[in-house]
Amino acid sequence: MSDATPTLPTRAGHYIVYLLLQSLIGLAKLMPYRLRVPMMGWLTAHVIAPLAGYRRRIRDNLAHVFPDLPEAEVKRLCRAVPDNAGRTMIEMYSTDAFRARASRAPVSGPGLEPIGQARAEGRPVIFVTGHFGNFNAARVAMVEHGFEMGGLYRPMRNPYFNRHYASVMTALSKPMFEQGRKGVVGMVKHLREGGILGILTDLNAHDGVPLDFMGQPALSSLATAELALRFNAPLVPVWGIREENGLDFRILVEDPIPVSDPVTMTQEVNDRLAAQVRAHMDQWFWIHRRWKDGTGLLADYRAQQLAEKQDG
């Protein structure tokens, strides 16, 4: 049976997980925001992460890219990374309180002038970011500064939770485009009309090419750079960096990625994110299987590049 028509046990399982998550979020929202956020971080780090196997995945990813990392730091990250993930989740579902706090985040960086110029000229802007700090904080803060940001998101496998997830994402900024044919058509129309778009580019991309990320090949989608070139839009890395108090953020808007070709530009995006991860190791989502397919396809990709160079 296809993924479009899941079996009854699968649907039942999705619904049970949805009810559990909704109950957990509902209980957390009964607490004051300043207590709710750290509580969800602690719960994710000390209960959910061990049960879901997140700690093992964090360890595996760290061993892949930082095999000499001291054990004490590995243990710290096994707690701190899920803590940040839990905070990020409950912040998203605390729409009003989170928006009020994130809208006050200081915004700085050399990219502010170029994006202001692009808007004055009626050109679209593409913000690129990753599952780092809290990317939604950057969305809220940029909206506060006059950059109403649409977004492209990958739907969750659980259809019940995805409907709620999509509505919450839209509450923070809109329009939101679901990954897929219909969403891409809407996104292209949005950019053609001079709109602003935010895209997260740090997932394993099955249709991508193996580019370097943190010293190891990772499948990276070229689509974001291709869109920037197609619509003459500055491609601007933006980061919502969590402050030490765990509740506030500062927003960094970097220089636009230099215009060249999709591969070179995408590699630069990877490098910019890698620099932020190295500076704030506990704020990136080390739980993702970022390098899952990159190594296996690297040899084929290099052979293809060589063949194209020889043909040229």
N, C-alpha and C positions, 0 to 999 in steps of 0.2 A: 504494500500500500504506500502511496506517495506521501511526501511531507504535507501536501495540501489537504489530505484527508486522513488525519491521524486516527489511530485506533481508539476504541472506547477507553481502554485502560490508560492510554497516553493522555487523552483528554481529561480523564478523571484525575490523573496525577498532576497535570497542569493546574487544574482547578483547586486541588488540595494545597499545592504550593502557593497559589495566588491567595487563598484564604489565610494561610499562615503568615505570609508577608504583609498582607493588609492588616491583620490583627496586630502584628508586631509594630508596624508603622503607626497604627491608630493608638496603641498604648503609649508609644514614645511621644506622640503629639499632645498627650495629656500633661506632659511635663513642661516647665518653662524652657524656652529655646536655649538659654545658656547652660542648662543641665541636660537637655535632650540630645544635643549634638555630641558632647563627650560620652554620654551614656551609650549611644548607638555605636560610637567608635570602639568603646571598650567591649561591648557585646559582640561586635563583629570580629574583633581581634582575638578574644579569649573563648568564644563559644562557637560562632559560625565558622570561622576560618579553620579551626582544627577538624570540625565535623565535615566540612565540605572539601577538605584536602587542599585548601589554599596555601597552607604553610609549606607543604611538599612542593607545590608548583613554584612558589617563590624561591625556595632553596634550589630547585632545578634550574630556574632561569639565572639566578645569581652564579651558580656554578658554571653555567654555560659561558657567561661573559666576564665574570670576575672570579676565576677559580682560586685565586690567592686571597680572597677577602677573609679577614679574620673571623673566626667562629662567633665571637662576641657581637660583631657587627651583623652577621647573618641572623643571629637570634633576635637582635633588636629590630631588624627590618621585617622579620616574620611577624612581629607584633605591630610595628608602626605602619606598615603598608595596609593591612586590613583595617586598622584604626582610621586611616585617612579615607579608605573606601566607604566605611560605615558612616563617617561624618558626611561625606559627599552625598550619599544616598538620602539620608534624612534631611539634609539641607535642601535637596531638590523637592522633597515632599512637604517642606515647611515654607511654602511659596512666599507668603507675605513677609514673614520675619526674615527669611533669607534675602529676599529682594531688598528689604530695607537696609540690611547690613552691607550686602555686596555693593549696593549703589553708592555707598560712601567710601568704597575702596579707592585709594589714590591710584591714578593712572599716569604712567610716565613712559618715556622711551623715545628713541629716534624715529619710530614709525608714525608718530602722531602727525607730523607735518605732511608726509607723503599721502596719507589717507585723507587728510583734510583737503589737500589739493585735488585728489581724485574725485572727491564728492563735489567740490566746486565746479569741476569740469563735467559733472554728470556721468562719470564712469563708475562701473561697479567695483566693489572691493571684496576680496576673498580673504578672510581670516583663517589661518590654519593653526591648529593646536592639537593637543593629545590628552589622554587620560592621565592628567598630571595636575597636582594641586586640586583645584576645583575649577574645571573648564567652564562650568555654568556661572561662576563668579565673574569671569571675564565677559561672558555674554551680557550679564546684567549691567556691569559697569560700563560697557561700551554703548549699550542702549541709553544709559543715563547721559552719556556724552554725545548723544544725537546719532548714533549708528545703530538703527533698528536692524537687528541681525537675524536673518533667516538661518535655517540649519538643515543639514542632511543627517539622518540618523539611521542606524541599522536596527530593524525591528527585532524584538526579543522573540525567542522561540516559544515562550509561553504566551498564547494569544490573549488570555484574560488579563495578565499583568501588562502586556504590551499596550492595550487600549488605555489603561490608566496612566502608564508611563508616557505615552504620546500626549495625553491631555495636560500632564504636568509640564512637559517640555514646552508645549505651546504657551502655557501660562507665563513662562519666563521671557520668551521672545518669540516672534513669529514673522513669517510663515515657517513651518517645519515641513520638510519633505522626507517621506519614508523611502529608503533605498529600494529601488525597483524602477520599472519602466515609467509608471505614472509619476513617481516622485522626481525622476530625472527630467522628464518633460517640464514639470512645474518649476524645477530649479533652473533649467536653461532659460525659460521665459522670464524668471525673476532676474537673472543676470543680464539678459538682453535689455531689460527695462532699466538697467542701472542700479539694481538692488545690491544689498550687502549679504554675504553668505559666510557662515562659519562651518568649518569641516574638521573633524577629528581624523587624523591620518595614521594612527599608530597601531592599527589592528593588522593581523595576518591577512593579506589580500590575495585571495586565490587567483585573481586575474592580474596580479602585479608582477614585478620583476625583482629578482634578488639583489637588493642594494645593502650597503653596509649600515648597520645600526648597532652602536656600542661595540664595534669591532667584529661583529658576526653578520652573515647574510640573513636578511629578513625580507620576505615578500612585501613589496611596497607598491601601492597603487599610483600610477602616473596620472590618474584622472584629474586630480586637483590642479596640478601644474598645467595640464592640457586645457582645462577650463580658463585658467588665468591667461594663457597665451591667446586662446580663441577670442576672449572678450576684452582683451587689453586691460585686465584688472590687476592691480598690485596684489601680490601674494604675500600676506603679512603674518608672521608668527606672533601669536599673542598668548600670554601665560597668566593664569590666575594662581598666584603663589600664596600658599597658606602661611600666615604669620605664626610665630611661636605660641601665641595664646590659643591656637587651634580653632578660633572662631572668625578671625578677620583675615583679609587678603590684601595684597598689593598686585596691581595689574601692570605687566610689562608688555609694551608694544614695540617689537623689534623692527629694524630696517626691513623693507620689502626684500624678498628673495630676488637676486639679480636675474634679469630676463636672459634666458639662453635656450635650452631645449628641455623637454619634460624630464629626462633622466637626470641631468645635471641639477635641475631645480629641485626635484624630489630628493636627491641625495643631500642637498643643502638643507632641506626641511628636516630630514633625519638627523643631520649633524647638529642643527640648532636645538632640536629636542634632546638629543644626547647630552649636550652641554648643560641643559637645565636639569636633567636627571642626575648627572654627576654632581651637580651643586646641591641638589635636594633629593638624595637617594630614596627617602621615605615617602616622597610625594608622587612617585610614578606607580602605575598599576602593574606591579611585577607579577600579578596573577594571570595576566593574559598570556596565551601561547604565541608570543610575538615571533619567535624564531622557528615555529613548527615546521614549515615547509621550505624555508630559505636555503638551507644547506643542500638539500636533496636536488634542488633545481639550479644551483649555482653553476655547475659544470655545463649543463645544457645551455644556459643563458650565455656563458662566455663563448661556447662553441658557435652559437648563433651570431654573436657580435663579430667574431673573427670572420665568419663566412660572409657577413654583410660588408665588412671592411674590405675583404678580398674582392668581392663582386664590384664594389665601388671603385 
